[in-house]
Amino acid sequence: MANPAGSGTRMDVAKESINNFLSAVPEEANVSLRVYGHKGSSADSDKELSCGAIEQVYGFDTYNEDKFQNALNQFESSGWTPLADALKQSQEALSEFDSSNHTNLIYVVSDGIETCDGDPIAVAKELSDSNAQPIINIIGFQTDAEAQQQLEEMAEVTGGIFASAKDEKELQEEFERAEAVLEAWEDWKKDSLYEIDVQRVENNFDIMKVHNDYSFTTLSTRNNLNSYADVLKRVELITHKQKKELKSKIRETMDHIDDVGDQLEEDMKELSKQTIEDAKKTVEERYEKQTSTD
């Protein structure tokens, strides 16, 4: 990644593309940045140092531009390429993000083949079969045929995608494609939450209708029963005292019916609230699963 590319090095181009990509990710996305080959040199004497230099310099955390930029700018490409060991460390970091609750996505940007005696294809397969089950998408930046084949196989064994970028423009285009996927999920989330809010309003109208119908029916029943009591007294089938007692029973019964109606309304409101909250939680969880990026 230290080779020239455009007005700088391949690493410079990769840094800019990565930063542009992450600056557009949704606020809820969890981001991690892992770097390698940034210590020592490509000399044989520095192989052990360089191959062991793998660091997670950011995350897992939401994207903070200043913090991420500082992490991104603290290293330069200078040494060997420990792809296999970098993936092993990613596996350890992702072990707590079980695939049943998360969708894990790894982007690998590399300009060359494994040079630290590891087997990145085997490690990628092992990583794909782990509890995290991440998809590994790989961007080969100005790679030769041998490196491209290895990187393609790494993506293939995990169900990921390999893309080859020959220059700065193509590298940026690959990250823009990834950004488009995240934006699609962002739109899905907004649309889903909107539909849930629409459903909440409809539920409130339905509850209001039930309440109004119930109130109208109970009021009509109360008036009819009181009228029957008056008629019974008027035709002298009951006494004044009996009418008074009857109306007292009618009032007690109808008050109880009103209480049942009020409880029914509260139960419907609580059920609607819980259903809406569960639906929103489901949307949030699915969204987070699809936008977790390592």
C-alpha positions in Angstrom: 0.0 0.0 0.0 3.1 2.2 0.0 3.3 2.2 -3.8 2.4 5.4 -5.7 -1.3 6.0 -6.7 -2.5 9.3 -8.1 -1.1 12.2 -6.2 -0.1 10.1 -3.2 0.3 6.4 -2.1 -2.2 3.6 -2.3 -2.6 4.0 1.5 -3.4 7.7 1.1 -6.1 6.9 -1.5 -7.5 4.1 0.7 -7.6 6.4 3.8 -9.6 9.0 1.9 -12.0 6.5 0.4 -12.6 4.8 3.8 -13.2 8.1 5.5 -15.6 9.3 2.8 -17.5 6.0 3.1 -17.8 6.1 6.9 -18.8 9.8 7.0 -22.0 8.7 5.3 -22.9 5.7 7.4 -26.0 5.9 9.6 -25.6 7.2 13.1 -26.5 3.8 14.6 -23.9 1.8 12.7 -21.1 0.2 14.8 -17.7 0.8 13.2 -14.3 -0.8 13.7 -11.0 -0.1 12.0 -8.1 -2.6 12.0 -4.8 -1.9 10.4 -1.7 -4.0 9.6 1.7 -3.7 7.8 2.2 -0.2 9.4 5.4 -1.0 11.4 8.9 -1.9 10.2 9.6 -2.1 6.6 9.4 -4.6 3.7 12.9 -5.8 4.5 13.4 -9.4 5.6 14.9 -8.2 8.9 11.6 -6.5 9.7 9.3 -9.3 8.8 8.6 -10.5 12.3 7.9 -7.0 13.5 5.7 -6.1 10.6 3.7 -9.3 10.5 3.0 -9.0 14.2 1.8 -5.4 13.9 -2.0 -5.7 13.7 -4.1 -3.2 15.6 -7.7 -2.3 16.1 -7.3 1.5 16.2 -11.0 2.4 16.3 -14.2 0.8 17.7 -16.4 -1.0 18.0 -18.3 2.3 18.3 -20.5 4.8 16.4 -18.7 6.9 13.9 -17.1 10.1 15.3 -15.3 12.0 12.5 -12.6 13.6 14.6 -11.8 10.5 16.6 -11.9 8.3 13.5 -9.7 10.7 11.5 -7.1 10.7 14.3 -7.1 6.9 14.3 -6.8 6.8 10.5 -4.0 9.3 10.3 -1.7 7.7 12.9 -0.2 5.1 10.6 1.3 4.6 7.2 1.8 1.4 5.1 5.4 0.3 5.3 5.8 -3.5 5.8 4.4 -6.9 5.2 0.8 -8.2 4.7 -0.5 -10.5 7.5 -4.0 -11.0 6.1 -4.6 -14.3 7.9 -3.7 -13.0 11.3 -5.7 -9.8 10.8 -8.8 -12.0 10.1 -8.0 -14.1 13.2 -8.1 -11.0 15.3 -11.3 -9.9 13.7 -12.8 -13.3 14.6 -11.9 -12.7 18.3 -13.3 -9.2 18.2 -16.6 -10.3 16.6 -17.1 -13.3 18.9 -19.5 -11.4 21.1 -21.6 -10.3 18.1 -23.5 -13.5 17.5 -25.1 -13.8 14.1 -28.5 -14.6 15.6 -28.6 -10.9 16.8 -26.2 -9.2 14.4 -25.3 -9.1 10.7 -21.5 -8.7 10.7 -19.7 -7.2 7.7 -16.0 -7.0 7.1 -14.4 -4.8 4.4 -10.8 -5.8 3.5 -8.8 -3.3 1.4 -5.5 -4.8 0.2 -3.1 -4.3 -2.7 -1.4 -7.6 -2.4 -1.2 -11.2 -1.3 -0.5 -12.7 2.2 3.2 -12.3 2.9 3.4 -13.5 6.5 3.1 -17.3 5.9 -0.6 -17.5 6.9 -3.5 -19.0 5.0 -6.1 -16.3 4.7 -8.5 -18.4 2.7 -8.6 -21.0 5.5 -9.0 -18.4 8.1 -11.7 -16.6 6.2 -13.6 -19.9 6.0 -13.1 -20.5 9.7 -14.3 -17.0 10.4 -17.3 -17.4 8.2 -18.3 -20.6 10.1 -17.9 -19.0 13.5 -20.8 -17.8 15.7 -20.4 -14.3 14.2 -20.7 -15.6 10.6 -19.5 -12.4 9.0 -19.7 -11.6 5.3 -16.2 -10.6 4.0 -16.3 -8.1 1.2 -12.9 -7.5 -0.3 -11.5 -4.7 -2.5 -8.3 -5.5 -4.3 -6.6 -2.2 -5.1 -4.2 -2.4 -8.0 -3.5 -6.1 -7.3 -1.6 -8.5 -9.6 -3.2 -11.8 -10.8 -1.9 -13.9 -7.9 -3.1 -11.5 -5.2 -6.5 -11.1 -7.0 -7.1 -14.8 -7.1 -6.3 -15.2 -3.3 -8.6 -12.2 -2.4 -11.4 -13.5 -4.6 -11.2 -16.9 -2.9 -11.4 -15.2 0.5 -14.5 -13.4 -0.5 -16.1 -16.5 -2.1 -15.7 -18.8 1.0 -17.6 -16.3 3.1 -20.4 -15.4 0.6 -18.9 -12.0 0.2 -18.0 -9.9 -2.8 -14.7 -9.3 -4.4 -14.2 -6.0 -6.3 -11.1 -5.0 -8.2 -10.1 -1.3 -8.2 -7.4 -0.2 -10.6 -7.3 3.4 -9.6 -8.5 6.0 -7.1 -11.8 6.5 -9.0 -12.7 2.8 -9.0 -11.8 2.4 -5.3 -14.1 5.3 -4.5 -16.8 3.8 -6.6 -16.6 0.5 -4.7 -17.1 2.3 -1.4 -20.0 4.3 -2.9 -21.7 1.0 -3.7 -21.3 0.0 -0.1 -22.7 3.3 1.0 -25.7 2.8 -1.3 -26.5 -0.4 0.5 -26.4 1.4 3.9 -28.5 4.2 2.5 -31.1 1.6 1.3 -31.3 0.2 4.8 -31.7 3.7 6.2 -34.6 4.4 3.8 -36.1 1.0 4.8 -35.9 2.0 8.5 -37.5 5.4 7.9 -40.3 3.9 5.8 -40.9 1.1 8.3 -41.1 3.5 11.2 -43.4 5.7 9.3 -45.7 2.8 8.6 -45.7 1.9 12.3 -46.7 5.5 13.2 -49.5 5.3 10.6 -50.7 2.1 12.2 -50.5 3.8 15.6 -52.8 6.6 14.5 -55.2 4.1 12.9 -55.2 2.1 16.1 -56.1 5.2 18.1 -59.0 5.9 15.7 -60.2 2.3 16.0 -60.1 2.5 19.8 -61.9 5.8 19.7 -64.7 4.3 17.6 -65.1 1.3 19.9 -65.2 3.7 22.9 -67.8 5.9 21.2 -70.0 2.9 20.1 -69.7 1.4 23.6 -70.6 4.7 25.3 -73.6 5.3 23.0 -74.9 1.8 23.6 -74.6 2.0 27.4 -76.1 5.5 27.5 -79.1 4.3 25.4 -79.5 1.2 27.7 -79.3 3.4 30.8 -82.0 5.7 29.5 -84.2 2.9 28.3 -84.1 1.1 31.7 -84.9 4.3 33.5 -87.8 4.9 31.2 -89.1 1.3 31.8 -89.0 2.0 35.5 -91.0 5.2 35.0 -93.6 3.3 32.9 -93.9 0.5 35.5 -94.6 3.1 38.2 -97.0 5.0 35.9 -99.1 1.8 35.2 -98.9 1.1 39.0 -97.1 -2.2 38.6 -94.5 -1.0 41.1 -94.6 1.6 43.9 -92.7 4.8 44.1 -90.3 3.2 46.6 -89.8 0.2 44.3 -89.1 2.5 41.4 -86.5 4.3 43.4 -84.9 1.0 44.4 -85.0 -0.2 40.8 -83.4 2.9 39.5 -80.7 2.6 42.1 -80.0 -1.0 40.9 -80.0 0.3 37.3 -77.4 3.0 38.2 -75.2 0.5 40.0 -75.3 -1.9 37.1 -74.7 0.7 34.4 -71.8 2.2 36.5 -70.2 -1.2 36.6 -70.7 -1.6 32.8 -69.1 1.9 32.3 -66.1 0.7 34.4 -65.8 -2.4 32.3 -65.8 -0.2 29.2 -63.1 2.1 30.6 -61.0 -0.9 31.4 -61.5 -2.3 27.9 -60.4 1.0 26.4 -57.2 1.1 28.6 -56.5 -2.6 27.7 -56.8 -1.8 24.0 -54.5 1.3 24.4 -51.9 -0.7 26.3 -52.0 -3.5 23.7 -51.6 -1.0 20.9 -48.7 0.7 22.6 -47.0 -2.6 23.3 -47.5 -3.8 19.7 -46.2 -0.5 18.3 -43.1 -0.6 20.7 -42.4 -4.2 19.7 -42.7 -3.4 16.0 -40.3 -0.4 16.4 -37.9 -2.6 18.4 -38.0 -5.2 15.6 -37.2 -2.6 13.0 -34.4 -1.1 15.1 -32.9 -4.6 15.7 -33.0 -5.6 12.1 -31.6 -2.3 11.0 -28.7 -2.6 13.4 -28.0 -6.1 12.2 -27.7 -4.9 8.7 -25.5 -1.9 9.4 -22.9 -3.3 11.7 -19.6 -2.8 9.9 -16.2 -4.1 11.0 
